[in-house]
Amino acid sequence: MNDHGYHTEQGPPVYQQDRGICFGVGLNSPSGAVDYRAMLIFDGNQAAGGIAAALACQLAAMRLVGKLLEMPHLPALKHVASQCLIEANSALWAVQKDLVMDERSGSTGTIALVNGDTLTVAYVGDSPVMLLQGRRLYRLLRGHTLAEELVQKGAATREQVRNQVSVQSILTRCLGMEETVRPSTVTFRIKRPALIIGGTDGALRALSLRQIGQILRDTLSRGDSTAQGIAEAIAREAIAQGSDDNATVAVIRLRAREPYKAAKATMPSVPGNCKQSPLFGPLAWPASIAGALFQPRVKLLPKPESEQPETGGGNGPLLETDRAVDDEQELSQ
C-alpha cells in the first residue's frame, strides 16, 4: 500500500500549469537512520505558467534531495525548504529578467517536509496545505494573497474577502516575477497517524473544508485508504464541483512508526486529457532522485484522541475548522 499519492485533473484552462511530486528519502546519519517525507506543489500563472512551474518544480526537487543527502547531520529543515524555493526563484528570474513585467510568468511554490513528528512547510504564493489529525481537519497556511494582506492589515474581515475572487486570486508573492523572494515558513508538531494534504488552489480552495472532510470520510469508509486514492478523489471532486482551474492534490499518509521498505516514488503525471504547453512537455526526473526514495506501508487511521482547538464545527467524525497559523507558530507542543 502506498503512503504517498499525487494526482492532477485538467480544468477549464487550455494548458496544464500545475506541477508537483511526492516522495520519501531514507538516510543514515551519525545518530542513526533518518527518513524524510516530502511534497512539492507548484502552480504556474501568466502565459507560460506551465513552463515556470515545471522548471521550478524540477530544480527544487533536485536541490532538496541533494541538500538532504549532503548533510552529515540533521539539517535545519526550514532553511533547507526555504533555500530550495529561493534557488528556484533565482533560476526563473535569470531567464526572465530582461522581459517586461507583463511578459513574465511565475509560479507558486510549496514544500512540505516531515521528519519524525515535525512537519515543516515553506511556501511562496497560495498553494494550500492541510492536516488531518485524529478526526479533525486543519488548514495550516495563510497564503500570500491580496485578500490575506487586507485581513492582516485590518482593512477587511475574513468573511468579507472569503468569496471575493478579485482579491483572493491576486498574489502578493510569487516565484520568478522579481529578483528576490522571501518564503514563509511554519513548523508543526504532529501526532501520528495523520494525513498531510497539499495541492493547488484549483483543488483545495475550490472545495470547503467540510466538503474535503466528507470526501475523506467517504474514501476511508469504503476502504480506499491509499494516499493515491485520496488524492484522486479530492482532485476529481474539485473538478466535478466546478473548479475554474486545474486541480492537483498530493497526499502523505503517516502511520505509527515501523520499519520501512524500499519502493518507487510517486512521480508527477498528467492524465491523457490534459494538454501540455507546446514549449515544455512532461518532466524527465533524474534516476538519482528515484534511487533515493522509499514508501512504507500504511494502515487506516484509528479513532484518535483529539487535543486540537476548534474554530468551527459540524456533524460527524470530521469537523470543519478554518485554522490558519502565523509564521513559526506550532499547532501543538
N, C-alpha and C positions, 0 to 999 in steps of 0.2 A: 504494500500500500504506500502511495506517495504521501509525503508531507510537505511538498512544495507544488503549487499549481499556478498556472498562468494561462489566461485566455483573453482574446480580443475579438470584438464584434464590430463589423462595419456599420456605421450610422449614416446619416444624410450626407456628410462631406464626401466629395468626389474621391479624395485620396485618404489612405490610412496614415494618420500622423502620430499615432501612439507607438511607443517602443518600450520594452521592458524585459526583465529577466529575473528569475528567482532561483537561488541555488544555495548550496552549503559548502563550507570549506573546513576540512579537518587538518589540524596541525599538531605537531609535537613541540612543546615548549619546555624550558628548563623546569617548570613546575608541573609538567605532565601534559596529557592530551587535552587539546582545546578544540572546540568546534564553534563555528560561526554560521549563522543563517542570514541570508541577505536577500532583499528585494530592491530592485531599482525600477522606477517608473518615470517616463519622460513623455510629455505631451507637447508636440510642436504647434507653433502658431505662425501666422502670416503665410505668405505664398509658398515658401519652401519649407514649411514647418516639419514635414516628414523627414527631410534631409537633416535638419538641425537636430531633431530628436534622435535620429539613428546615429549620427556622429557622436552626440553627447553620451548616449547610452553605451555605445561600444567603447569609447575612451574611458568612461567612468568605471565600467565593469572590469576592464583590463587593469586599470590603475588600482582599483580596490583589491583585486586578488593579489596583484603584485605587492602592494603595501602590506597586506596581511602575511604573505609568505616571507617577506623580507624582515619582519620584526623578530628580533631574538627574544623578546619578552612581550607580554600583553600590551598592545598599543592603546593609546587614548582614542576610543572609537569616535568620539565627537570630532576630534581633529582629523582623523582618517577620512570619515564620511564627508566632512566639510571640504577638505582639500581636494577630494575627487570631483566635487561639483565646481570648485574654483578652477581646477585644471580644465574641466570640460568647457567652462565659460571662456577661458583663455583661448582654447582651440577654436571655438566658434567665432570669437572676436577676431582672431588672426585672419580668418578668411572673409570677414565681412566689414572690417574697419574702414575700408575705402568706399563703402556704399553709404548712401544717404539713409536716414532712419527708416523711411517708408519702404526701402528695398531690403532691409534686413529681416531675417527670420530667426525666431528664438524658440525656446522650449522651457517648460517647467522641468524640475528635477527633484525627485525624492529618493533618498536612500535610507532604508531601514535595516539595521543590523541587530542581531540577537546574539548575545554571549552569556551563557548561563541563565540567570534570571533578570538580566538587564536588556532592555530594548532602547536602542539609540536611533534617533531619526535626525537626519539633516535634510533641509528642503529649501528650494527656491521656487516660488510660484504657489499654485493651489492644488496640486495633486494630493488627495487626502490619504490618511492612514487611520484605521480603526482597530480597536482591540475588543475581542470577545473574551471576557474573563469571567469564569463562572457562568451565570446566565444573564449577564448584563453586557451591553454593547456600548462602547465609548468612542466618541470622535475625539482624536488626540491633538489635531493640529489646527492652528489658525492660519489660514492661507494669506499669501501676500497679494491681497486684492484691494481695490478702492473701497469696497464695502467694509472690509475689516478695518481699514485705516480710518474711515469715518466713525466707526463704532469706538475704536480705541481713543480717538480724539474727542469723543463725546458729541460729535456733530449729528449723530443718528443713533437710534437704538437697533439692536439686532433684529427685532421684529420688523422694523421699518425697512431694512435693507434685505431681508431674507429672500423675498421673491422678486427683487428688482434686478433683472438681468443686466441692465445698463451699467450697474456698479459692481455686480458680482463677477462679471466676465472681464473686467479691466484689471490687469496685473500691475502691481507696483514694483515687483522684482521678477526678473526673467533671465534665463541663461542666453548669452550671445548677443544681447542688444547693447551692452555697454562694456567698457574695458574691464571694469571690476564688478564684483558682485559679493554680497555678504549673505551666506546661507544662515538660516536659523537652525538651532539645534535644540532638541529636547531629549531628556532621559527619563525612563520609567522603570520602576521595579514591577515585575510581573510575577504572577503565581501560575505555575503550570497545573493542569493543562490549559491551553489558551489558543486562540486563533488571532493572527495578525493579518489584517486585510488592507491592502493598498490598491490604488488604482487611479484612473484619470477622473476628472470631474464629470465626464460624459457617462460614467457609471455610478460613482459613489455620491455625487451631488445630484444626479438625476433622480435618485431614489432617497426617500426619507430613511432615517434610522429605523423607524417602525417597519417599513417595507423590507429593509435588509434583514432585520431581525426575523421577520416572517419567513423569508427565503431560507435563512439558516435553520429555523425550526423545522420547516418542511423537508429540507435537504437531509438533515440529520435524522429525522424521524423515519424516512424511507430507506435509511441505511446507506445512502450515497455520501459517505463521510470523508472521502478523499479530498485533499486540498484542491485537486484539479476539478472535481465535480462541483465543489463550492464556487470556485472561480467562474466556471462556465455558467452556473445557474444565475449568479448575480449579473454578469455581463449581458446575458440573453434577456433577463427580465428588464434591465435598463432600456434596451432597445425596444422591447415589447411595450414598455410604458411611454414610449415616445421621446426618448432622449434625442436632442438635436445635435449630438456629437458622437464620435466613435466611443465605444465603451470597452475599457481594458481593466482587468482585475488580476491581482496577484495575491496569493494566499500562502502563509506559512503556518503550519499546524504544529504546535509544540505539545508534546506529551510528557508524562512523568519520565524522569531520566532513566535511560537504559543504553547499553552499548549500541553503536550504530554500525551499519554495514555499507560498503561502497555501492554506489549506484550512479546512474546518469543524472545529469542536471535537467531541470525543466527549462528548455530554451524558448525564446520568443518565437511565435509562429503566427502566421496570418492566414485566416480562412480563405478558401478559394474564391469567395465572392468579393474579397477586398481588392481594390485597385491600388497598385503601388505607384509611388511617384516615378515618372519616367526617367528621372535623373538618379534614382537610387533604389536598388532592389532590396531584397531581404538581406539581413546582416549575415556575414560569414564569421563565426566565432572561432578563435584560435583553439587548437586542440589542447594547448597548455591550460586553458580555463577548465575545459571539460574534465581533464585528468585530475583536477584538484577538488572535484565536487563529490558530495555524497548526499544520500537521502535515507534517513532512518525510517523504520516502520512507525506507524501511528495507530491510535485507537480512539474510540468515541470519547467525547468529554463526559466525565461523570457529573452527577449533580453536585454543584460546587457550594462552597461556603463563601458568600459574597460579603466583603467588608468595604466595598466602594461606596462613596456618597452618591446619591441620586439627585439629578436636577430635573427629572421628568419621570413619568411612569406610564404603565399600561398594563393590560391583562396578559397573562401567560408567563412562561418561564423567562422569556427575553423581554426586558423592559427598555423602552426607548429613553435615551438620555441625549443631551446635546452638550457634552462636556468638551471644552477646548481649554488647553492649558497654555500658560506663558512659557517662554524660553527658560530652561533649566528647572522647571517645576516638576516634581516627581508625582506620579499617580498614587503611589503608596510606598510606605517605607518597608 
